[in-house]
Amino acid sequence: MNKEKKAVWGWAMYDWANSAFATTVMAGFFPVFFKQYWSYGADVNMSTAQLGFGNSIASIFVAIMAPVLGAIADKGSARKKFLIFFAYLGVLMTAALFLVQKGDWGWAIFVYVMGIIGFSGANIFYDSLLPSVASEERIDYVSGFGYAMGYLGGGLLFLVTVLMTAMPEKFGLPDSGTAVKYAFILVALWWGLFTIFTIVWVPEEPSAGTSSGRVNFVAEGFRQLVGTFKKVRHLKTVVLFLCAYWFYIDGVDTIIRMAVDYGMSIGFASNDLIVALLITQFVGFPSALVFGKLGQRWSVRKSIYIAIGIYILVTIWGTMMTSKQEFYILAVIIGLVQGGIQALSRSYYSRLIPKNQSAEYYGFYNMLGKFAAIVGPVLMGIVGLIARRILMPSSPTPEQIMHVGQLASRWGIASISMLFIIGAILFFFVDEDKGKVEAAYLSEV
């Protein structure tokens, strides 16, 4: 394997590694375990709000630190070092979930938040390494390849952990609850071990103006960030794209993080929802590759629009679904577009930014993504709580409480569709050619 291919594989292997956390923890077992174990006995809408607020707290921390960390990493040629630090913070926190006891929802949220900070912080530097491992001609495909590897790796481990929870006795475990706890340990091991390929195989070229002292490159990083704000008048296309991305990726991230919780809130069995997630993972593997090819041969913009349109339809359908078969169908549809919209957004953005400041600009990119993830889960939780208050009779029966709770959850998921619509409208006004001119100018400044 030549150096270029090894670099691409090493870069994609981090998606293989960290997707275990995104799939098994964030999307899969944490919402289920939180509702049934750590938040035992709480009202369904209240536990949804607690989970939504936890996701949002994590996103606030990442959003605040993202652009500063990106600037520091660019100046110090420290992208891989920061990736390693945050990745292994996430690994440690994932393993720590094993220790949280039943009913300790506060501790569960704290450890989970720290895990998301590790996961999201590492992604800033992972994304920023993309332009250094792929040429502009191949960047859409390589970005899609990364997501495809993530779907495959995350899906394989998720399958193992699902089997553990479905048949704990086959794995020498006493019950499903214990199996879920050991699943967190497996995710930590998977994430930590496969990250080593990225550390060893992905090169990092020294940045211009790199300082030998740690204090110096930190100071230079802050100066670079201040300089970027001063040059913002030249970044109109980047700003417009980030605003569009802010809205539509909010919807994507909210569905990823809250879909299982939503399904449980409207009465579906947790096992059915886990199966749906598995479907999404294995459909997502080839679909991410296909979207990468679409962006390469057809049009990145049109492909992103197709994905946004499908998400709008999925959200509307989700408010009306009543059977697990419908949930499975929606899982297939989401799998077809989820990796595509993420991969093509990442590679499209790389065309609009100065190549010599990629970590800093991917810091802004991830910052917007995380601020979006603040709004979506909170919006879903608040709309659900407001709808519950409006719809609940003064002296409800147990049946009415359950019915109103499910209806309020449907209101919550319906609110997410507006984020996709606004994102699509803003994206319409993004001019890629103008963005490339701006990026070329900033590369010379």
Secondary structure by P-SEA (a helix, b strand, c coil): ccaaaaaaaaaaaaaaaccccccccccccaaaaaaccccccccaaaaaaaaaaaaaaaaaaaaaaaaaaaaaaaacccaaaaaaaaaaaaaaaaaacccccccaaaaaaaaaaaaaaaaaaaaaaaaaacccccccccaaaaaaaaaaaaaaaaaaaaaaaaaaaacccccccccaaaaaaaaaaaaaaaaaaacccccccccccccccccccaaaaaaaaaaaaaaaaaaccccaaaaaaaaaaaaaaaaaaaaaccaaaaaaaacccaaaaaaaaaaaaaaaaaaaaaaaaaaacccaaaaaaaaaaaaaaaaaaaaccccaaaaaaaaaaaaacaaaaaaaaaaaaaacccccaaaaaaaaaaaaaaaaaacaaaaaaaaaaaaaaacccccccaaaaaaaaaaaaaaaaaaaaaaaaaaaaaaaaccaaaaaaaaaaaaac
